[in-house]
Amino acid sequence: MILISGCLAGLRCRYDGKLLTYPAVREMIESARIVIVCPEQLGGLATPRPASQIVGGNGFDVLSGKARVISEDGRDVTENFIRGAEETLHIARLVDAEKVILKERSPSCGVRKIYRKDQLIDGSGVTTALLIREGYKVEPSGEE
């Protein structure tokens, strides 16, 4: 079973509501057992929504209380991101996910890179950090 970011699967769940299409991901969906998740929606955020960034660290720092997730309109959405990460972990456990593929650059799903002040920096998002901490191998989609 493969857990995959909803925006990679063609769902309109990105912060800006845009539809993304990734042919390689589409082929994988058609040929494998896939469970689609959007941690930000699972955390209670609407689509579309203001873009958010991790302030003061990365996803691991958010989980340890050292950093926050702030939306571009100044709202603290840290609890939404943590709740979404926890729900995603719950789903991964329910379906016994063998692989997790998430959308790079996201404050939730970024695997190697996240945005800070409109710059791409090294770091993981909140959901990725929780899944890694719990022993899951998380991969970026490769479709960036």
N, CA, C and O atoms as a GROMACS GRO file, in nm:
protein
  576
    1MET      N    1   0.084  -0.118   0.000
    1MET     CA    2   0.000   0.000   0.000
    1MET      C    3   0.089   0.124   0.000
    1MET      O    4   0.186   0.132   0.076
    2ILE      N    5   0.056   0.219  -0.085
    2ILE     CA    6   0.133   0.343  -0.096
    2ILE      C    7   0.045   0.459  -0.054
    2ILE      O    8  -0.068   0.473  -0.102
    3LEU      N    9   0.096   0.542   0.035
    3LEU     CA   10   0.029   0.664   0.078
    3LEU      C   11   0.084   0.778  -0.006
    3LEU      O   12   0.206   0.789  -0.019
    4ILE      N   13  -0.001   0.862  -0.062
    4ILE     CA   14   0.046   0.967  -0.152
    4ILE      C   15  -0.031   1.097  -0.129
    4ILE      O   16  -0.149   1.096  -0.096
    5SER      N   17   0.037   1.210  -0.147
    5SER     CA   18  -0.026   1.341  -0.133
    5SER      C   19  -0.138   1.356  -0.234
    5SER      O   20  -0.123   1.323  -0.352
    6GLY      N   21  -0.251   1.406  -0.187
    6GLY     CA   22  -0.368   1.426  -0.273
    6GLY      C   23  -0.342   1.517  -0.391
    6GLY      O   24  -0.394   1.492  -0.499
    7CYS      N   25  -0.263   1.622  -0.372
    7CYS     CA   26  -0.237   1.714  -0.484
    7CYS      C   27  -0.159   1.645  -0.595
    7CYS      O   28  -0.174   1.681  -0.712
    8LEU      N   29  -0.076   1.549  -0.561
    8LEU     CA   30  -0.002   1.474  -0.662
    8LEU      C   31  -0.095   1.381  -0.742
    8LEU      O   32  -0.069   1.348  -0.857
    9ALA      N   33  -0.203   1.340  -0.676
    9ALA     CA   34  -0.298   1.248  -0.739
    9ALA      C   35  -0.404   1.320  -0.822
    9ALA      O   36  -0.493   1.256  -0.879
   10GLY      N   37  -0.394   1.452  -0.830
   10GLY     CA   38  -0.488   1.526  -0.913
   10GLY      C   39  -0.608   1.583  -0.839
   10GLY      O   40  -0.704   1.626  -0.902
   11LEU      N   41  -0.604   1.583  -0.706
   11LEU     CA   42  -0.712   1.645  -0.629
   11LEU      C   43  -0.683   1.794  -0.612
   11LEU      O   44  -0.567   1.834  -0.601
   12ARG      N   45  -0.786   1.873  -0.609
   12ARG     CA   46  -0.771   2.018  -0.588
   12ARG      C   47  -0.764   2.045  -0.438
   12ARG      O   48  -0.857   2.101  -0.379
   13CYS      N   49  -0.653   2.006  -0.377
   13CYS     CA   50  -0.638   2.027  -0.233
   13CYS      C   51  -0.520   2.115  -0.199
   13CYS      O   52  -0.493   2.140  -0.081
   14ARG      N   53  -0.447   2.164  -0.300
   14ARG     CA   54  -0.337   2.257  -0.275
   14ARG      C   55  -0.391   2.383  -0.208
   14ARG      O   56  -0.510   2.414  -0.218
   15TYR      N   57  -0.303   2.455  -0.142
   15TYR     CA   58  -0.344   2.578  -0.074
   15TYR      C   59  -0.415   2.674  -0.169
   15TYR      O   60  -0.507   2.744  -0.128
   16ASP      N   61  -0.372   2.678  -0.296
   16ASP     CA   62  -0.430   2.773  -0.393
   16ASP      C   63  -0.543   2.712  -0.475
   16ASP      O   64  -0.600   2.778  -0.562
   17GLY      N   65  -0.576   2.587  -0.448
   17GLY     CA   66  -0.686   2.521  -0.519
   17GLY      C   67  -0.655   2.480  -0.661
   17GLY      O   68  -0.744   2.432  -0.731
   18LYS      N   69  -0.531   2.497  -0.706
   18LYS     CA   70  -0.494   2.461  -0.843
   18LYS      C   71  -0.487   2.310  -0.860
   18LYS      O   72  -0.455   2.236  -0.767
   19LEU      N   73  -0.517   2.266  -0.981
   19LEU     CA   74  -0.509   2.125  -1.017
   19LEU      C   75  -0.372   2.099  -1.077
   19LEU      O   76  -0.332   2.165  -1.173
   20LEU      N   77  -0.300   2.002  -1.023
   20LEU     CA   78  -0.171   1.961  -1.076
   20LEU      C   79  -0.187   1.826  -1.143
   20LEU      O   80  -0.265   1.743  -1.097
   21THR      N   81  -0.115   1.804  -1.249
   21THR     CA   82  -0.118   1.673  -1.312
   21THR      C   83   0.025   1.624  -1.330
   21THR      O   84   0.111   1.695  -1.382
   22TYR      N   85   0.048   1.502  -1.287
   22TYR     CA   86   0.178   1.438  -1.297
   22TYR      C   87   0.158   1.303  -1.363
   22TYR      O   88   0.109   1.210  -1.299
   23PRO      N   89   0.193   1.290  -1.491
   23PRO     CA   90   0.170   1.164  -1.562
   23PRO      C   91   0.230   1.041  -1.493
   23PRO      O   92   0.167   0.936  -1.491
   24ALA      N   93   0.349   1.053  -1.438
   24ALA     CA   94   0.412   0.938  -1.372
   24ALA      C   95   0.332   0.895  -1.250
   24ALA      O   96   0.319   0.776  -1.222
   25VAL      N   97   0.278   0.992  -1.177
   25VAL     CA   98   0.196   0.960  -1.060
   25VAL      C   99   0.065   0.896  -1.104
   25VAL      O  100   0.019   0.801  -1.042
   26ARG      N  101   0.006   0.948  -1.210
   26ARG     CA  102  -0.119   0.892  -1.263
   26ARG      C  103  -0.099   0.746  -1.300
   26ARG      O  104  -0.185   0.662  -1.269
   27GLU      N  105   0.011   0.713  -1.365
   27GLU     CA  106   0.041   0.574  -1.400
   27GLU      C  107   0.054   0.488  -1.275
   27GLU      O  108   0.006   0.374  -1.272
   28MET      N  109   0.118   0.543  -1.172
   28MET     CA  110   0.135   0.467  -1.048
   28MET      C  111  -0.001   0.441  -0.983
   28MET      O  112  -0.025   0.332  -0.932
   29ILE      N  113  -0.089   0.540  -0.984
   29ILE     CA  114  -0.222   0.525  -0.926
   29ILE      C  115  -0.300   0.415  -0.997
   29ILE      O  116  -0.371   0.337  -0.934
   30GLU      N  117  -0.286   0.408  -1.128
   30GLU     CA  118  -0.359   0.310  -1.206
   30GLU      C  119  -0.304   0.168  -1.188
   30GLU      O  120  -0.375   0.071  -1.214
   31SER      N  121  -0.178   0.157  -1.146
   31SER     CA  122  -0.117   0.024  -1.138
   31SER      C  123  -0.085  -0.023  -0.996
   31SER      O  124  -0.034  -0.134  -0.979
   32ALA      N  125  -0.115   0.056  -0.897
   32ALA     CA  126  -0.078   0.017  -0.760
   32ALA      C  127  -0.193   0.042  -0.663
   32ALA      O  128  -0.293   0.104  -0.697
   33ARG      N  129  -0.175  -0.008  -0.545
   33ARG     CA  130  -0.272   0.016  -0.438
   33ARG      C  131  -0.232   0.145  -0.368
   33ARG      O  132  -0.129   0.152  -0.302
   34ILE      N  133  -0.316   0.246  -0.383
   34ILE     CA  134  -0.284   0.382  -0.338
   34ILE      C  135  -0.390   0.430  -0.239
   34ILE      O  136  -0.509   0.404  -0.256
   35VAL      N  137  -0.344   0.502  -0.136
   35VAL     CA  138  -0.433   0.574  -0.047
   35VAL      C  139  -0.391   0.722  -0.056
   35VAL      O  140  -0.274   0.756  -0.037
   36ILE      N  141  -0.487   0.806  -0.084
   36ILE     CA  142  -0.461   0.947  -0.105
   36ILE      C  143  -0.494   1.026   0.021
   36ILE      O  144  -0.599   1.006   0.082
   37VAL      N  145  -0.403   1.116   0.061
   37VAL     CA  146  -0.424   1.200   0.178
   37VAL      C  147  -0.386   1.345   0.149
   37VAL      O  148  -0.299   1.371   0.065
   38CYS      N  149  -0.450   1.437   0.217
   38CYS     CA  150  -0.407   1.576   0.221
   38CYS      C  151  -0.400   1.616   0.368
   38CYS      O  152  -0.504   1.644   0.429
   39PRO      N  153  -0.281   1.619   0.425
   39PRO     CA  154  -0.268   1.650   0.567
   39PRO      C  155  -0.329   1.785   0.606
   39PRO      O  156  -0.386   1.798   0.714
   40GLU      N  157  -0.318   1.883   0.520
   40GLU     CA  158  -0.370   2.015   0.556
   40GLU      C  159  -0.523   2.013   0.565
   40GLU      O  160  -0.581   2.073   0.655
   41GLN      N  161  -0.588   1.943   0.472
   41GLN     CA  162  -0.733   1.929   0.482
   41GLN      C  163  -0.770   1.841   0.601
   41GLN      O  164  -0.866   1.870   0.672
   42LEU      N  165  -0.695   1.734   0.625
   42LEU     CA  166  -0.721   1.648   0.740
   42LEU      C  167  -0.705   1.723   0.872
   42LEU      O  168  -0.764   1.686   0.973
   43GLY      N  169  -0.625   1.829   0.869
   43GLY     CA  170  -0.606   1.913   0.987
   43GLY      C  171  -0.711   2.020   1.004
   43GLY      O  172  -0.707   2.097   1.100
   44GLY      N  173  -0.806   2.026   0.909
   44GLY     CA  174  -0.917   2.120   0.922
   44GLY      C  175  -0.905   2.248   0.840
   44GLY      O  176  -0.987   2.338   0.856
   45LEU      N  177  -0.805   2.257   0.753
   45LEU     CA  178  -0.790   2.377   0.671
   45LEU      C  179  -0.871   2.364   0.542
   45LEU      O  180  -0.883   2.255   0.487
   46ALA      N  181  -0.924   2.476   0.496
   46ALA     CA  182  -1.007   2.480   0.376
   46ALA      C  183  -0.920   2.487   0.251
   46ALA      O  184  -0.800   2.512   0.258
   47THR      N  185  -0.982   2.463   0.137
   47THR     CA  186  -0.919   2.483   0.007
   47THR      C  187  -1.012   2.571  -0.075
   47THR      O  188  -1.129   2.538  -0.090
   48PRO      N  189  -0.963   2.681  -0.130
   48PRO     CA  190  -0.826   2.733  -0.113
   48PRO      C  191  -0.806   2.792   0.026
   48PRO      O  192  -0.902   2.814   0.101
   49ARG      N  193  -0.680   2.818   0.058
   49ARG     CA  194  -0.642   2.874   0.187
   49ARG      C  195  -0.515   2.958   0.166
   49ARG      O  196  -0.445   2.939   0.067
   50PRO      N  197  -0.486   3.048   0.257
   50PRO     CA  198  -0.362   3.124   0.245
   50PRO      C  199  -0.242   3.029   0.256
   50PRO      O  200  -0.245   2.932   0.332
   51ALA      N  201  -0.138   3.057   0.180
   51ALA     CA  202  -0.014   2.979   0.190
   51ALA      C  203   0.042   2.992   0.331
   51ALA      O  204   0.021   3.093   0.398
   52SER      N  205   0.112   2.889   0.376
   52SER     CA  206   0.171   2.890   0.510
   52SER      C  207   0.318   2.855   0.502
   52SER      O  208   0.364   2.793   0.406
   53GLN      N  209   0.392   2.896   0.605
   53GLN     CA  210   0.534   2.864   0.615
   53GLN      C  211   0.567   2.829   0.759
   53GLN      O  212   0.504   2.877   0.853
   54ILE      N  213   0.668   2.744   0.774
   54ILE     CA  214   0.719   2.712   0.906
   54ILE      C  215   0.814   2.824   0.947
   54ILE      O  216   0.905   2.860   0.872
   55VAL      N  217   0.792   2.879   1.065
   55VAL     CA  218   0.873   2.988   1.116
   55VAL      C  219   0.951   2.938   1.237
   55VAL      O  220   0.893   2.888   1.334
   56GLY      N  221   1.084   2.953   1.231
   56GLY     CA  222   1.166   2.916   1.346
   56GLY      C  223   1.222   2.776   1.341
   56GLY      O  224   1.269   2.725   1.443
   57GLY      N  225   1.220   2.713   1.226
   57GLY     CA  226   1.276   2.578   1.215
   57GLY      C  227   1.215   2.499   1.103
   57GLY      O  228   1.183   2.554   0.997
   58ASN      N  229   1.197   2.369   1.126
   58ASN     CA  230   1.140   2.279   1.025
   58ASN      C  231   1.028   2.197   1.091
   58ASN      O  232   0.988   2.225   1.204
   59GLY      N  233   0.980   2.096   1.022
   59GLY     CA  234   0.871   2.016   1.075
   59GLY      C  235   0.904   1.946   1.206
   59GLY      O  236   0.818   1.934   1.293
   60PHE      N  237   1.027   1.900   1.220
   60PHE     CA  238   1.068   1.836   1.346
   60PHE      C  239   1.060   1.938   1.461
   60PHE      O  240   1.019   1.904   1.572
   61ASP      N  241   1.099   2.062   1.432
   61ASP     CA  242   1.093   2.168   1.533
   61ASP      C  243   0.949   2.202   1.569
   61ASP      O  244   0.920   2.232   1.685
   62VAL      N  245   0.859   2.198   1.472
   62VAL     CA  246   0.717   2.222   1.500
   62VAL      C  247   0.666   2.114   1.595
   62VAL      O  248   0.598   2.145   1.693
   63LEU      N  249   0.700   1.989   1.568
   63LEU     CA  250   0.653   1.879   1.653
   63LEU      C  251   0.706   1.889   1.796
   63LEU      O  252   0.639   1.846   1.890
   64SER      N  253   0.825   1.946   1.812
   64SER     CA  254   0.883   1.958   1.946
   64SER      C  255   0.848   2.091   2.013
   64SER      O  256   0.895   2.120   2.123
   65GLY      N  257   0.765   2.173   1.946
   65GLY     CA  258   0.721   2.298   2.005
   65GLY      C  259   0.818   2.414   1.989
   65GLY      O  260   0.798   2.519   2.051
   66LYS      N  261   0.922   2.398   1.909
   66LYS     CA  262   1.023   2.503   1.892
   66LYS      C  263   0.995   2.594   1.773
   66LYS      O  264   1.059   2.699   1.760
   67ALA      N  265   0.902   2.557   1.686
   67ALA     CA  266   0.870   2.637   1.567
   67ALA      C  267   0.719   2.638   1.550
   67ALA      O  268   0.648   2.556   1.609
   68ARG      N  269   0.670   2.730   1.469
   68ARG     CA  270   0.527   2.746   1.445
   68ARG      C  271   0.502   2.746   1.294
   68ARG      O  272   0.593   2.770   1.214
   69VAL      N  273   0.377   2.720   1.256
   69VAL     CA  274   0.336   2.732   1.116
   69VAL      C  275   0.242   2.853   1.111
   69VAL      O  276   0.141   2.859   1.181
   70ILE      N  277   0.278   2.950   1.026
   70ILE     CA  278   0.204   3.076   1.017
   70ILE      C  279   0.156   3.095   0.873
   70ILE      O  280   0.234   3.080   0.778
   71SER      N  281   0.028   3.127   0.858
   71SER     CA  282  -0.026   3.152   0.724
   71SER      C  283   0.013   3.293   0.680
   71SER      O  284   0.048   3.378   0.762
   72GLU      N  285   0.006   3.317   0.548
   72GLU     CA  286   0.048   3.447   0.497
   72GLU      C  287  -0.040   3.562   0.546
   72GLU      O  288  -0.001   3.678   0.534
   73ASP      N  289  -0.157   3.531   0.600
   73ASP     CA  290  -0.241   3.635   0.658
   73ASP      C  291  -0.216   3.650   0.808
   73ASP      O  292  -0.291   3.719   0.878
   74GLY      N  293  -0.110   3.585   0.859
   74GLY     CA  294  -0.067   3.603   0.996
   74GLY      C  295  -0.129   3.511   1.099
   74GLY      O  296  -0.102   3.525   1.219
   75ARG      N  297  -0.211   3.418   1.055
   75ARG     CA  298  -0.277   3.326   1.148
   75ARG      C  299  -0.185   3.210   1.185
   75ARG      O  300  -0.116   3.155   1.099
   76ASP      N  301  -0.184   3.173   1.312
   76ASP     CA  302  -0.106   3.058   1.358
   76ASP      C  303  -0.189   2.932   1.330
   76ASP      O  304  -0.293   2.910   1.391
   77VAL      N  305  -0.140   2.850   1.237
   77VAL     CA  306  -0.212   2.728   1.198
   77VAL      C  307  -0.135   2.602   1.240
   77VAL      O  308  -0.155   2.493   1.186
   78THR      N  309  -0.048   2.619   1.337
   78THR     CA  310   0.036   2.508   1.385
   78THR      C  311  -0.048   2.388   1.425
   78THR      O  312  -0.019   2.276   1.385
   79GLU      N  313  -0.152   2.411   1.502
   79GLU     CA  314  -0.234   2.299   1.550
   79GLU      C  315  -0.302   2.225   1.434
   79GLU      O  316  -0.316   2.103   1.439
   80ASN      N  317  -0.343   2.297   1.330
   80ASN     CA  318  -0.401   2.233   1.212
   80ASN      C  319  -0.298   2.142   1.145
   80ASN      O  320  -0.331   2.031   1.104
   81PHE      N  321  -0.175   2.189   1.134
   81PHE     CA  322  -0.070   2.110   1.069
   81PHE      C  323  -0.035   1.987   1.152
   81PHE      O  324  -0.013   1.880   1.096
   82ILE      N  325  -0.030   2.002   1.284
   82ILE     CA  326  -0.001   1.887   1.370
   82ILE      C  327  -0.117   1.787   1.364
   82ILE      O  328  -0.093   1.667   1.354
   83ARG      N  329  -0.240   1.836   1.371
   83ARG     CA  330  -0.356   1.746   1.363
   83ARG      C  331  -0.357   1.671   1.230
   83ARG      O  332  -0.384   1.551   1.227
   84GLY      N  333  -0.328   1.740   1.121
   84GLY     CA  334  -0.324   1.675   0.990
   84GLY      C  335  -0.214   1.570   0.981
   84GLY      O  336  -0.234   1.464   0.922
   85ALA      N  337  -0.099   1.599   1.041
   85ALA     CA  338   0.010   1.501   1.044
   85ALA      C  339  -0.031   1.378   1.125
   85ALA      O  340  -0.004   1.265   1.084
   86GLU      N  341  -0.096   1.401   1.238
   86GLU     CA  342  -0.140   1.288   1.321
   86GLU      C  343  -0.245   1.204   1.250
   86GLU      O  344  -0.242   1.081   1.259
   87GLU      N  345  -0.338   1.268   1.181
   87GLU     CA  346  -0.440   1.193   1.104
   87GLU      C  347  -0.376   1.114   0.991
   87GLU      O  348  -0.415   1.001   0.964
   88THR      N  349  -0.276   1.173   0.925
   88THR     CA  350  -0.207   1.103   0.818
   88THR      C  351  -0.133   0.982   0.873
   88THR      O  352  -0.134   0.875   0.812
   89LEU      N  353  -0.068   0.998   0.988
   89LEU     CA  354  -0.002   0.884   1.053
   89LEU      C  355  -0.104   0.775   1.086
   89LEU      O  356  -0.077   0.657   1.066
   90HIS      N  357  -0.218   0.814   1.136
   90HIS     CA  358  -0.323   0.718   1.169
   90HIS      C  359  -0.365   0.638   1.045
   90HIS      O  360  -0.381   0.516   1.051
   91ILE      N  361  -0.382   0.708   0.933
   91ILE     CA  362  -0.419   0.641   0.807
   91ILE      C  363  -0.307   0.547   0.762
   91ILE      O  364  -0.333   0.434   0.722
   92ALA      N  365  -0.183   0.593   0.769
   92ALA     CA  366  -0.069   0.509   0.730
   92ALA      C  367  -0.068   0.379   0.810
   92ALA      O  368  -0.040   0.272   0.757
   93ARG      N  369  -0.098   0.390   0.938
   93ARG     CA  370  -0.102   0.269   1.022
   93ARG      C  371  -0.222   0.180   0.986
   93ARG      O  372  -0.209   0.058   0.980
   94LEU      N  373  -0.338   0.242   0.962
   94LEU     CA  374  -0.458   0.165   0.928
   94LEU      C  375  -0.439   0.081   0.802
   94LEU      O  376  -0.483  -0.034   0.796
   95VAL      N  377  -0.374   0.140   0.702
   95VAL     CA  378  -0.359   0.070   0.573
   95VAL      C  379  -0.227  -0.005   0.563
   95VAL      O  380  -0.198  -0.068   0.462
   96ASP      N  381  -0.146   0.002   0.670
   96ASP     CA  382  -0.015  -0.063   0.671
   96ASP      C  383   0.069  -0.018   0.551
   96ASP      O  384   0.119  -0.099   0.474
   97ALA      N  385   0.082   0.114   0.538
   97ALA     CA  386   0.155   0.172   0.424
   97ALA      C  387   0.299   0.124   0.421
   97ALA      O  388   0.370   0.128   0.522
   98GLU      N  389   0.341   0.078   0.306
   98GLU     CA  390   0.478   0.034   0.285
   98GLU      C  391   0.566   0.145   0.232
   98GLU      O  392   0.688   0.142   0.246
   99LYS      N  393   0.502   0.244   0.171
   99LYS     CA  394   0.574   0.354   0.108
   99LYS      C  395   0.490   0.480   0.120
   99LYS      O  396   0.367   0.474   0.116
  100VAL      N  397   0.558   0.594   0.136
  100VAL     CA  398   0.488   0.722   0.145
  100VAL      C  399   0.555   0.817   0.046
  100VAL      O  400   0.676   0.837   0.050
  101ILE      N  401   0.475   0.875  -0.044
  101ILE     CA  402   0.525   0.970  -0.142
  101ILE      C  403   0.451   1.101  -0.122
  101ILE      O  404   0.329   1.108  -0.136
  102LEU      N  405   0.526   1.206  -0.088
  102LEU     CA  406   0.464   1.334  -0.057
  102LEU      C  407   0.518   1.446  -0.145
  102LEU      O  408   0.624   1.434  -0.207
  103LYS      N  409   0.443   1.555  -0.150
  103LYS     CA  410   0.473   1.670  -0.237
  103LYS      C  411   0.584   1.754  -0.176
  103LYS      O  412   0.569   1.811  -0.068
  104GLU      N  413   0.694   1.762  -0.246
  104GLU     CA  414   0.808   1.842  -0.203
  104GLU      C  415   0.769   1.989  -0.192
  104GLU      O  416   0.677   2.035  -0.260
  105ARG      N  417   0.838   2.062  -0.105
  105ARG     CA  418   0.828   2.207  -0.087
  105ARG      C  419   0.714   2.253   0.002
  105ARG      O  420   0.704   2.372   0.032
  106SER      N  421   0.629   2.164   0.045
  106SER     CA  422   0.512   2.196   0.127
  106SER      C  423   0.549   2.203   0.275
  106SER      O  424   0.635   2.127   0.321
  107PRO      N  425   0.486   2.294   0.352
  107PRO     CA  426   0.511   2.296   0.496
  107PRO      C  427   0.455   2.172   0.567
  107PRO      O  428   0.491   2.145   0.682
  108SER      N  429   0.369   2.098   0.501
  108SER     CA  430   0.321   1.970   0.554
  108SER      C  431   0.403   1.856   0.500
  108SER      O  432   0.458   1.775   0.575
  109CYS      N  433   0.413   1.850   0.368
  109CYS     CA  434   0.463   1.731   0.300
  109CYS      C  435   0.606   1.740   0.248
  109CYS      O  436   0.660   1.640   0.201
  110GLY      N  437   0.667   1.857   0.254
  110GLY     CA  438   0.804   1.870   0.204
  110GLY      C  439   0.893   1.762   0.263
  110GLY      O  440   0.894   1.741   0.385
  111VAL      N  441   0.967   1.695   0.179
  111VAL     CA  442   1.054   1.586   0.226
  111VAL      C  443   1.195   1.638   0.249
  111VAL      O  444   1.254   1.616   0.354
  112ARG      N  445   1.249   1.706   0.150
  112ARG     CA  446   1.386   1.759   0.161
  112ARG      C  447   1.390   1.912   0.160
  112ARG      O  448   1.486   1.972   0.206
  113LYS      N  449   1.285   1.973   0.107
  113LYS     CA  450   1.283   2.119   0.088
  113LYS      C  451   1.149   2.178   0.133
  113LYS      O  452   1.044   2.118   0.112
  114ILE      N  453   1.155   2.295   0.195
  114ILE     CA  454   1.036   2.372   0.230
  114ILE      C  455   1.065   2.519   0.197
  114ILE      O  456   1.181   2.558   0.183
  115TYR      N  457   0.960   2.599   0.186
  115TYR     CA  458   0.978   2.742   0.161
  115TYR      C  459   0.986   2.818   0.292
  115TYR      O  460   0.917   2.787   0.389
  116ARG      N  461   1.074   2.919   0.293
  116ARG     CA  462   1.079   3.016   0.402
  116ARG      C  463   1.108   3.151   0.339
  116ARG      O  464   1.210   3.170   0.273
  117LYS      N  465   1.016   3.244   0.360
  117LYS     CA  466   1.029   3.379   0.305
  117LYS      C  467   1.058   3.373   0.155
  117LYS      O  468   1.149   3.439   0.106
  118ASP      N  469   0.980   3.295   0.084
  118ASP     CA  470   0.989   3.281  -0.061
  118ASP      C  471   1.121   3.223  -0.110
  118ASP      O  472   1.153   3.235  -0.228
  119GLN      N  473   1.198   3.161  -0.021
  119GLN     CA  474   1.320   3.092  -0.060
  119GLN      C  475   1.307   2.945  -0.026
  119GLN      O  476   1.253   2.909   0.078
  120LEU      N  477   1.357   2.861  -0.114
  120LEU     CA  478   1.356   2.718  -0.091
  120LEU      C  479   1.476   2.683  -0.003
  120LEU      O  480   1.590   2.714  -0.038
  121ILE      N  481   1.449   2.619   0.111
  121ILE     CA  482   1.556   2.582   0.205
  121ILE      C  483   1.550   2.433   0.234
  121ILE      O  484   1.449   2.368   0.207
  122ASP      N  485   1.658   2.379   0.288
  122ASP     CA  486   1.660   2.240   0.331
  122ASP      C  487   1.570   2.224   0.453
  122ASP      O  488   1.572   2.308   0.543
  123GLY      N  489   1.491   2.118   0.456
  123GLY     CA  490   1.406   2.092   0.570
  123GLY      C  491   1.286   2.007   0.532
  123GLY      O  492   1.253   1.994   0.414
  124SER      N  493   1.222   1.950   0.632
  124SER     CA  494   1.104   1.866   0.613
  124SER      C  495   0.981   1.936   0.668
  124SER      O  496   0.990   2.017   0.760
  125GLY      N  497   0.866   1.904   0.609
  125GLY     CA  498   0.739   1.954   0.658
  125GLY      C  499   0.694   1.876   0.782
  125GLY      O  500   0.757   1.779   0.822
  126VAL      N  501   0.584   1.921   0.840
  126VAL     CA  502   0.535   1.865   0.966
  126VAL      C  503   0.493   1.719   0.950
  126VAL      O  504   0.531   1.635   1.032
  127THR      N  505   0.415   1.688   0.848
  127THR     CA  506   0.370   1.549   0.828
  127THR      C  507   0.488   1.458   0.798
  127THR      O  508   0.497   1.348   0.854
  128THR      N  509   0.577   1.501   0.712
  128THR     CA  510   0.695   1.422   0.681
  128THR      C  511   0.775   1.394   0.807
  128THR      O  512   0.818   1.281   0.830
  129ALA      N  513   0.796   1.497   0.888
  129ALA     CA  514   0.874   1.480   1.011
  129ALA      C  515   0.810   1.376   1.103
  129ALA      O  516   0.880   1.291   1.158
  130LEU      N  517   0.678   1.382   1.119
  130LEU     CA  518   0.611   1.285   1.206
  130LEU      C  519   0.622   1.144   1.151
  130LEU      O  520   0.650   1.050   1.226
  131LEU      N  521   0.601   1.128   1.022
  131LEU     CA  522   0.610   0.995   0.962
  131LEU      C  523   0.752   0.938   0.973
  131LEU      O  524   0.769   0.820   1.002
  132ILE      N  525   0.852   1.021   0.949
  132ILE     CA  526   0.991   0.976   0.963
  132ILE      C  527   1.019   0.938   1.108
  132ILE      O  528   1.078   0.834   1.135
  133ARG      N  529   0.975   1.023   1.200
  133ARG     CA  530   0.995   0.995   1.343
  133ARG      C  531   0.932   0.862   1.384
  133ARG      O  532   0.981   0.795   1.475
  134GLU      N  533   0.823   0.825   1.316
  134GLU     CA  534   0.753   0.700   1.347
  134GLU      C  535   0.802   0.581   1.263
  134GLU      O  536   0.743   0.474   1.268
  135GLY      N  537   0.910   0.602   1.187
  135GLY     CA  538   0.973   0.490   1.118
  135GLY      C  539   0.935   0.469   0.973
  135GLY      O  540   0.977   0.370   0.912
  136TYR      N  541   0.856   0.559   0.915
  136TYR     CA  542   0.818   0.545   0.774
  136TYR      C  543   0.925   0.605   0.684
  136TYR      O  544   0.988   0.705   0.718
  137LYS      N  545   0.944   0.541   0.570
  137LYS     CA  546   1.033   0.594   0.467
  137LYS      C  547   0.948   0.686   0.380
  137LYS      O  548   0.852   0.641   0.316
  138VAL      N  549   0.982   0.814   0.378
  138VAL     CA  550   0.906   0.912   0.303
  138VAL      C  551   0.991   0.960   0.186
  138VAL      O  552   1.108   0.996   0.204
  139GLU      N  553   0.931   0.958   0.068
  139GLU     CA  554   1.001   0.999  -0.054
  139GLU      C  555   0.932   1.118  -0.117
  139GLU      O  556   0.810   1.130  -0.113
  140PRO      N  557   1.012   1.209  -0.178
  140PRO     CA  558   0.949   1.315  -0.255
  140PRO      C  559   0.896   1.257  -0.386
  140PRO      O  560   0.944   1.152  -0.430
  141SER      N  561   0.802   1.323  -0.448
  141SER     CA  562   0.739   1.269  -0.568
  141SER      C  563   0.834   1.263  -0.686
  141SER      O  564   0.816   1.179  -0.775
  142GLY      N  565   0.934   1.350  -0.690
  142GLY     CA  566   1.020   1.354  -0.808
  142GLY      C  567   0.957   1.428  -0.922
  142GLY      O  568   1.014   1.434  -1.031
  143GLU      N  569   0.842   1.485  -0.898
  143GLU     CA  570   0.766   1.557  -1.002
  143GLU      C  571   0.763   1.706  -0.970
  143GLU      O  572   0.661   1.771  -0.992
  144GLU      N  573   0.869   1.759  -0.919
  144GLU     CA  574   0.870   1.899  -0.877
  144GLU      C  575   0.900   1.987  -0.994
  144GLU      O  576   0.905   2.109  -0.980
   0.00000   0.00000   0.00000
